[in-house]
């Protein structure tokens, strides 16, 4: 079974992709989530990682699940078994 801890690269987030798909600016998301614009920008550019609380705030503000915000690596057929 695949676990996030098995993935050696830093966790990549899809915050910008989801935010833009919903027609929101960084300012909009900041106001909705009460997370600073600079912090959101750093998350979107993978300069910072988000803890569970921040991921939850972002997911709620974007109307999606936390899993929608995580860019999981493609699994090889061996891992899928």
Phi, psi and omega in degrees: 000142180277137176230148179304327181293343178279347183269118189281332180285154175301147181295125178267138180252155179249030184301312182298315180301313181291317180301312182293324178297334179266003176072028181256147172269170175299321178300314178302310183296322178299316180293323181290318188263345185064029173254135184299151178301320181294322179294317178299315180299317179295323176295315182296330181262014178054035175267344176224157173252156183255138174279176182301322180296314180295318178299319179296315178299315181296314180299316179297316180295329180267355180067041180219180177269162177301321180299331177294339183267351183257126178271092182281145178292154174293138180268136177287159179304326179296324182284328183292337183293000000 
